[in-house]
Amino acid sequence: MKSVRSIILAAALTLTCASAALATPSGQIWIPSTDAKGFKEVNISIDNYIRMSHASDAGTNYYDAGVTVGVLPFEKFKLEVGLDYYTDNLNIGGSSNASAHPMLFNFKGAIPEDAFFKGMPAVAVGMFGIGAFDRGAFETGGSNTMSNITYGLVAKTLPVIGRISAGGYHGARKNLGYDNNGILASWDRTMTEISDKLWLSVDYMSGNNAFGALSVGGSWAFTPNVSLLVGANFYNPFYNPQGGMLPGGKPTINTQLDINF
């Protein structure tokens, strides 16, 4: 019954939040983290991304409803797989447009900190944004859902400071364009001085593409299994020297509701 009540609460919160991306693998605010679900652990995430601007080049609002499941019964090596329903609700151009093909896949393998020796950093490798719809590259007027971003990360938790993560990624050129590589970096920390329920993070994904962003935010755990994150995403804030529309659009306010079983 407690699980049923959690699902009902999640649905109610989602309806009041309005419209939401990157529920994808276990992550920080925008980028993946070195965390991964344990065996038979299930996460349901409902993410909303609302533009801070109504300008014509702001980009669309969008949402991502995802489920992630841990599939390996090992403590020192975890593997999670996930499925996302990612959409902007536009479906422009009917079935020939990427908006009409919202299903995306992800997976991640991860080794936690101190797994094999004291002081060992956490390590994770995976992919997200794995799509199956392909009608050519965006740059030539096509449409596809094949971001197919491969990434690797290492992370270490430092006393007082918190956890520092760093890594890199490579995405499909037909989806991200020619700037399809970059770095991943983040800081996150549970603010125990205030409350064990409060978590803060800053993360960054480089690249002059739709995924490049600087993100900040924090979450509050209402119960051990239900938390809500509120953050902001600033897409490619340090790029685009020639002017024009930023690949990721104008900044967004982001809410992420997570339910764990």
N, C-alpha and C positions, 0 to 999 in steps of 0.2 A: 504493500500500500504506500509506503514511503516513496518508492521509486515512481509510482503512478502520480503521486502528488507533485513530485519534482518535475515530471513531464508536463503536467497541467500548468504549473507555475511558469515553466519555460515558454509554453505556448502563449500564455497571457502576456508576458513581458515582450515577446516578439511582436505581437499585434499592436502593442502600444508604442513600440520603438519606430514603427514605419519601415522604410525600405531597407541592404548589405553586401569582404572577399578574402580570399586566402584562409578559409577555415582549414584548408589543406593539412599539412602535417602539424604535430605538436610544435608550437612556435612561441615567439616573443609577441610583438605587436603585429609586425608585417612579415618579418623573415622567419624561417624555421629556427628551432633551437636544437640543442643536443639531447633534449629529453625525448623519450619514446614510451609508449604505453607498454605495460607489462602484459603477461599472458592473460587473455580473456578480459582485459580491461577495455572498456568502451567509452569513447568520448563523442558527445553530440555537440556541435558548435553551430550557432546561428549568428552570422556577422552582417552588420549593416554599414554601408559607406555613403554618407550624405554630403554632397558638395557644399562648400562654404560660399559659393558664388553662383549667380544666375546668368553669368555671361554666356554668350553663344559658344565660346570655346571652353567652357568649364568642364565638359564631359558629363556622362550620365551618372545617376545614382545606381548602386548595384548591391546585390546581396549574395551571400554564399551560405548554404545550409550543408553541413558536412558531417560525416560519421567516420571515426578512426578507431581501429581495433588492433590490440596487441596479439600477435600470433605465435610467439615463441616462448616456451616454458623455461627460459634461462634468466638468471639474475645478471650475468655479466655481458650478455649480448641480447639486445632486444630488437624486435622487428615489428613495425606497425604498417598497416595498409589502410588506405582511406579512399572514400568516394565523396565528391562534392557536386552539389547542384548550384551552379554559378550562373547568374543571369542579370541583365539590366532591364528586363521586362519589355524590351523594344521589339525584338524579332523583325527588324527592318529587312525587307527583301525576302521574307518567307524562308523556306527551308534552305535556300542557297546562302544564307547569312549565318555567321558563327553564333549569333544570339539564339538561333533556333536549335542549337546543339549544346545544351548546358552541362552535360555530364563530363566531369574531369576526375582523374585518378592520381593517387600519390602513394609513395612508400618511403620508408626510412629504416636504416639499420643503425643502431647506436650502442656504444659502450660507455657506461657511466664512469664518473670520476673514481679514482682509487681502485678500479676493477682488478687490476693485476699487480699493482705495486703502489705504495703510499706516494701520493703526489702526482699520480698519473692524471692527465687532463681527460675530460670526456671527449669522445670522438663520434661524429655522425656523418653518414653519407646517405643521399637519397635523391628522389626526383619528385617534382610536383608540377601541376598544370599539364598533365599528360592527357592530351585530347586525341580524338580519332577523326575529326572532321577536317577535310583539306580541300579547299578550292583555290589554292595558289597563295602566293605571298601578298601581304598587305601593300607592300611598296609598289606592286604592279597591278593594284586594284582587286586583288583576290581576297579571300576570307578563309580563316582557319582557326582552330582551337588548339593548335599544337605548339604551345609554349615550351613544353618538354624541358623544364629547367632542372639540370643536374647540379648538385651542390655538395660541398664538403665543409665541415665545421669542427673546430676544437674549442673547448671551453674550460675555464678554471675558476673556481670560487675562491676568492681571497678574503682574509679576515677584514671585517669592517667595510671594505670597499664593495663587496658583492661579486657577482659572476661576470666575467669578461669572456666574450665569444668572438671568434674571428674565422673567416673562411672565404670561399669564393664560389662562383657559379658560372654555368655556361648554358645558354638557352638556344632554341631553334632560331636560325637566322630568318626564316620565312615569317616568323611571328614577331620577334623582337627587333628585326632589322640588323644592320651591320654592327651596331654597338650591343652585342649579345653576350658579353662577358663582363664580370665585375667582381667587386668584393662584398662580403657580408660582415657586419660587425654589430655588436650589441653589448649593453650593460643591463643587468637586471638584479633586483634585490628585494627580499621580503623585509619590510620596514618594521622589524620586531620592536624597535623603540616606541613605536606608536601602537601597532597591533599586528599580531601574527596573520591577520586576515588581509592586510594591505600589502600589495606588491606593485613595484614601479619598474619601468623599463624605458630605454631609449634604444632604437635600432636603426641601421642604415644599410641600404642596398644601392650600390653605385650603378651607373649605366644610364645613358641617354635613351631610355626605352620606357615602355609603359609600366615597368615594375620598379624602376629606380625611385627611391623615396627615403626621406628621413621621417621617422615616426616616434612619437612620444605618447606615453599613457600609463595608466595604472588600473589595477583590478581589486575588487573586494570580494572575499569569499563569504557568502551568506551562510553556507553550510559547508561541510567537508567536500560535498559533491557538486555544489552549484556556485558559480562565480560570474561576475559581470565586469568586463573590461571596458573602459572609456578612453579613447585616445584621439590623436589627430595625425594625419598623413600629409606630408608636404612633398609632392612628386617632383623629382629632378630639380631641386631648388638651386643647384649651383651650375646648371648646364644651359644649353640653348643660347649660345652667344649671338646667333643671327636673329634672334627674336622669333615671333610666331608662336603657335600653340605648343605647349609642353606635351610630350608624349603621354604622360599620365593624367593630364588635365589639371584643373585647379584643386587645391587642398580639400580633404574630406574630414568630417567628423566620423569617428568609427566606434561602434559598439559591438562587443563580442560576448555573447551569452554561452557559457560552457557548462555542460552537465556530464558528470562522470559516473560510470557504473562499475 
